[in-house]
Amino acid sequence: MKLYMHLASTTSRAVAFFVADNNVPVTFQTVDIFSGEHMREPFTSLNPNKLIPVLDDDGFILTESSAILKYLAEKTGSPLYPKELQKRARVNETMDWFNSNLYRDYGYGLIYPQVFPSHKRPSEESQKVTVAWGKEKSEFWLKVLNDHIIGPKRNFLCGDAITIADYFGFAITQVGEVIGCKFSSYPNIDRWLRTMEARPAYAKTFEVIKGFAKSLEGQKFVAIT
Ligand SMILES: N[C@@H](CCC(=O)N[C@@H](CS)C(=O)NCC(=O)O)C(=O)O
């Protein structure tokens, strides 16, 4: 199996972290998103959305990081995607929660408009409103994550064992580092982040994005504090 990806991409890191941490038999093929490789053929035939990651399993092409994680876990019989109906439903619920609730307001509302020119809003006013909205909504979601999804007792998102939801949710939450987000007001999130950072593949998978975060140090961003 081959994963088209780039470690500067949040959704690629979600999959790459799981793959590397669990020795899933997948080879990484870097797509140079900085030179626009994903905007040109042959990549656009592979994924007309012009987005990474993309999985190629012997000609079966799959997009969407959340779906790729579930496919890889199921295909390899990983216990990190439990087979029991309600346990699996909880993992699916949590992944959907990150993808559609937190990521929308935190990634696309708060973080990306401040660091990526292609996400910046066309006027100062619309930029300000977008980022303020993103921050307010993110704070709401992060409180839910802290108080209810993780809570004071759980080690991982869906209980005491790690699941693919943790890899997915971690990649999304961690990207706040690029604008200097701190989670001291969310102690359960903070504890969970530290637990995930102790995983064997963390350093290698997150090296590129941490380098990017370092390059932005000193700039003023609206962030979670
Ligand atoms: N819903 C998709 C989102 C994929 C996505 O947004 N990928 C970004 C990188 S994180 C990308 O390819 N961006 C290239 C661009 O916007 O030009 C998934 O979860 O896989």
The ligand as a MOL file (V3000), in Angstrom:
LIG
                    3D

  0  0  0     0  0            999 V3000
M  V30 BEGIN CTAB
M  V30 COUNTS 20 19 0 0 0
M  V30 BEGIN ATOM
M  V30 1 N -11.0350 16.1050 4.3450 0
M  V30 2 C -9.7240 15.8510 3.7890 0
M  V30 3 C -8.9210 17.1270 3.8470 0
M  V30 4 C -7.5880 16.9870 3.1620 0
M  V30 5 C -6.8380 18.3030 3.1640 0
M  V30 6 O -7.3840 19.3700 3.4500 0
M  V30 7 N -5.5510 18.2360 2.8130 0
M  V30 8 C -4.7360 19.4360 2.7720 0
M  V30 9 C -3.5160 19.2850 3.6260 0
M  V30 10 S -3.9380 19.1290 5.3310 0
M  V30 11 C -4.2530 19.6670 1.3540 0
M  V30 12 O -4.0430 18.7480 0.6070 0
M  V30 13 N -4.0730 20.9420 0.9850 0
M  V30 14 C -3.5680 21.3350 -0.2790 0
M  V30 15 C -4.1620 22.6360 -0.7280 0
M  V30 16 O -5.0760 23.1480 -0.0670 0
M  V30 17 O -3.6980 23.1320 -1.7600 0
M  V30 18 C -9.0360 14.7120 4.5690 0
M  V30 19 O -9.3370 14.5640 5.7530 0
M  V30 20 O -8.2330 13.9720 4.0000 0
M  V30 END ATOM
M  V30 BEGIN BOND
M  V30 1 1 1 2
M  V30 2 1 2 3
M  V30 3 1 2 18
M  V30 4 1 3 4
M  V30 5 1 4 5
M  V30 6 2 5 6
M  V30 7 1 5 7
M  V30 8 1 7 8
M  V30 9 1 8 9
M  V30 10 1 8 11
M  V30 11 1 9 10
M  V30 12 2 11 12
M  V30 13 1 11 13
M  V30 14 1 13 14
M  V30 15 1 14 15
M  V30 16 2 15 16
M  V30 17 1 15 17
M  V30 18 2 18 19
M  V30 19 1 18 20
M  V30 END BOND
M  V30 END CTAB
M  END
